[in-house]
Amino acid sequence: MKMAWQPQEEGLRQILTLLKESQSPDTATQRAVQQKLEELNKFPDFNNYLIFVLTKLTSEDEPTRSLSGLILKNNVKAHFNIFVPEVTNFIKQECLSAIGDPSPLIRATVGILITTVASKGELTSWPELLPALCQMLDSQDYNVCEGAFGALLKICEDSAELLDSDALNRPLNVLIPKFLQFFRHTSPKIRSHAIACVNHFIINRTQALMIHIDSFLENLFYLATDDDPEVRKHVCRGLVMLLEVRMDRLIPHMHNIIEYMLMRTQDPDEVVALEACEFWLSLAEQQICKEALAPHLTRLVPVLVRGMKYSEIDIILLKGDVEEDEMIPDREEDIRPRFHKSRTHHTHHTSINKHSDDNGVGDDDDSDPEDGGDDDSTLSDWNLRKCSAAALDMLANVFGEELLPVLVPILKETLFHQDWEIKESGILALGAIAEGCMTGMIPHLSELIPYLIGCLGDKKALVRSITCWTLSRYAHWVCSQPHDTHLKPLMTELLKRVLDGNKRVQEAACSAFATLEEEASTELVPYLGFILETLVFAFGKYQHKNLLILYDAIGTLADSVGRHLNKPEYINLLMPPLINKWNVLKDEDKDLFPLLECLSSVATALQSGFLPYCKPVYRRCLSLVEQTLNQHIANTQSPEQFDAPDKDFMIVALDLLSGLAEGLDGEMENLVLDSNVMQLLYQCMQDPMSEVRQSSFALLGDLTKACFQHVLPCIPDFMPILGQNLNPEFISVCNNATWAIGEISIKLGGDTSPYVPLILSQLIDIINRPNAPKTLLENTAITIGRLGYVCPHDVAPMLQQFVRQWCTSLRNIRDNEEKDSAFRGMCQMITVNPAGVVPDFIFFCDAVASWVTPRDDLKDMFHKILHGFKNQVGAENWKRFSDQFPPQLSERLHGMYGV
């Protein structure tokens, strides 16, 4: 009989000393410990010592024993595949024997260790684990039962997929009925573990759970009134998930579930209330929402609005009593990482409201009501206030004006309340419903907007900041009224708040002002001097975090007013602080991102006004791209020596180069002349990261427009790469590649012919794709039209395959250069292959009618084609054909083309 493994005194003493040292706050000691641990890992039985301390060494304090287990867990994660079998088996048997340790901390650590071993592929090679844990659930000893459940819960969390596979002989068929028995256990901790285990199998519609769904529901309902908040939290979470996957089973009980959730949303325990509040968010996405909730609105809406009030703890965390903090520097950890939005080439639409455009990603205002206007990481990111505001926002979208009879009395009561916390929650509610209830709110706005503008001067900073956000949600309406009524007072007051003494208010005002700039666009031109003076003054006043938002407000202003910014007095105000920051920041400072984005907008707007600044900016962008590419190569070749680069530096630099090319146009030639930009672009176009390719193709298109002579020699290398990137799975890459091909073909003319076979069939596939985003379809149609313009004989034979989709994609865009060249191409193709358009001629008529003021020669082409068709089919047939036209179309064609 072989003796069981025993530690040696000396080894044990060494390890205990290490464990004690590792709890020291001193970083040098910490580093020495790390090094020691790495060395000890070379001894196979080091891990035996660690498990021994965790499970057997009861003379030590619990934190030290637990730490020993956590170090072992990290070793398992990193080196488990090289553990020797004796060690592996020793760890497994010790874990199972210690599951019922009297200490909750040690039980939890053992559970973490078990799931880590299990998820290392060892569930299959540890066949006795699940049966053993399952058996321990029936133990009379509470510690053993709780420890086993804790371990099972962690395994369900980490290995849900595997548990439901044939690899393990489907243990869930046994486990799920077993878990369900424990829903009625006397210990709340065990009840809560049992529900949490089962909840892991809802979303994947696990078969073993679906067959017991009725018993699961019955047990959940039984626990609805449980005294324990943890149990109630898991019951709510289970019901919310069931709503998404098994609505059919909930419908018969829906009335009671809603009653229950109404009660739980007001639970004294905020964690339970938050889980319950998620139910309304989830229900709002379901078809039955309106029908199910309508009878309960009068009770639900007040509950949601009450949930939007700051709790006392929130106010303490947000330092709600500190009115002036602008002198206090930001802590680095409070500054969230920002994500750069790469350039995408857009065509302009006839639609006025940016929301009705292309409800794709990134189409939303920058601040969701979920943020409730407070973007603060000291408040846990998602809380009852944000969830309630989000739920009200979604319900407003479902019910629209039907919500107002319930809501308006509540708003009247809260908005004008003496108590600032209640008033603040009313202002948040008003902002949350803006999108869904806009039409119904319009009659109230002429009173409400001036009241809100007044609230911008409130003595409480938290009221001022939420008011900024709510006003921004109504900016569209404000801009549609005469300026003097609301826009001017709003702008004046918001700009005062941009210079508020409170950092949170500065931030909210700056974001709100950026939204106002987008909505007002060139309406702001008369006030540019005043706006710029304020924003430039803020430069000297802001701490780190708000500076980043200020860049965004300046960039948005440049996008909104465009060339109107190009006046010497504005340039002299704006450029010195920007260039000053530009010179101070080092190449590896992430603050370059928002600054470069801002400069990109400014360069595009200033056009020739940016010339004095362009050379150093151009050089630095190239150097950022080059440094990133070199670091990428170094990292690929020797990853242990060089870190992977942050490619955002390269993406933002490419986008600023695009901004320069777009703004400077012909002047760009002098910058490109003696630089390696084309070689760098060639590498970027082949980068594995899609955002890098997206920005490269945008730059290629802009360089093609600005200085084609430098692009021309590279075309044979570039075209095949463009062809390979026409993959609609990467929407923005595909979009920009398509646009660049169109710009190149216009410049290349008839010489585009050899490249048509590389491109055309893919463009035709894209334009015929169901559910492709609108922008992509428009860009694809324009590029097909442009190819047809320069190579009609290559493209026209395929006309029948795309003409209908082509016409429907381009009927909604405004008259512009791109549309002009595309339609010229279509006319050329029809001349070459008239038969190709015959079956879809009505679509062509409709597309022609979308032109408001075509140039004379294009109008002549339309005239010829329409009359040619009419003469071809004869008056009788033409009348039958044109009788199908909607009246507007008939009038337009008759008025402009006499058909």
Protein Blocks (a to p, Z undefined) as FASTA:
>chain_A
ZZdddddfklmmmmmmmmmmmmpcbfklmmmmmmmmmmmmmpmklmmmmmmmmmmmmmbc
fklmmmmmmmmmmmmmmmmmmpcfklmmmmmmmmmmmmmgfblklmmmmmmmmmmmmmno
pmmmmmklmmmmmmmmmpmblklmmmmmmmmmmmmmmmmmmmmpmklopmmlmmmmmmmm
mmmgfblklmmmmmmmmmmmmmnopaklmmmmmmmmmmmmmmmmpcblklmmmmmmmmmm
mmmmmmmlmmmmmmmmmmmmmmmmmgfblklmmmmmmmmmmmmmpmklmmmmmmmmmmmm
mmmmmmmpccfklmmmnopmbmblklpccdfklpccddddddddddddfbfblklmmoce
hiacfbdfklnopacfkbcfbdfklmmmmmmmmmmmmnmmmlmmmmmmmmmmmmmgfblk
lmmmmmmmmmmmmmmmmmmmmmmmmmmmmmmmmmmmpmbfklmmmmmmmmmmmmmmmmmp
cfklmmmmmmmmmmmmmmpcbfklmmmmmmmmmmmmmmnmmmmmmmmmmmmmmmmmmmmm
pcfklmmmmmmmmmmmmmmnmmmlmcfklmmmmmmmmmmmmmmpcfklmklmmmmmmmmm
mmmmnmmmmmmmmmmmmmmmmmmmmmmmmmmmmmmmmmmlpccddfklmmmmmmmmmmmm
mmnmmmmmmmmmmacklmmmmmmmmgfblklmmmmmmmmmmmmmmmmmlmmmmmmmmmmm
mmmmmcfklmmlmmmmmmmmmmmmmmnmmmlmmmmmmmmmmmmmmmmpghiafklmmmmm
mmmmmmmmmmmmlmmmmmmmmmmmmmmmmmmpccdfklmmmmmmmmmmmmmmmmlmmmmm
mmmmmmmmmpmbdcfklmmmmmmmmmmmmmmnopklmmmmmmmpcfklmmmmmmmnoZZ
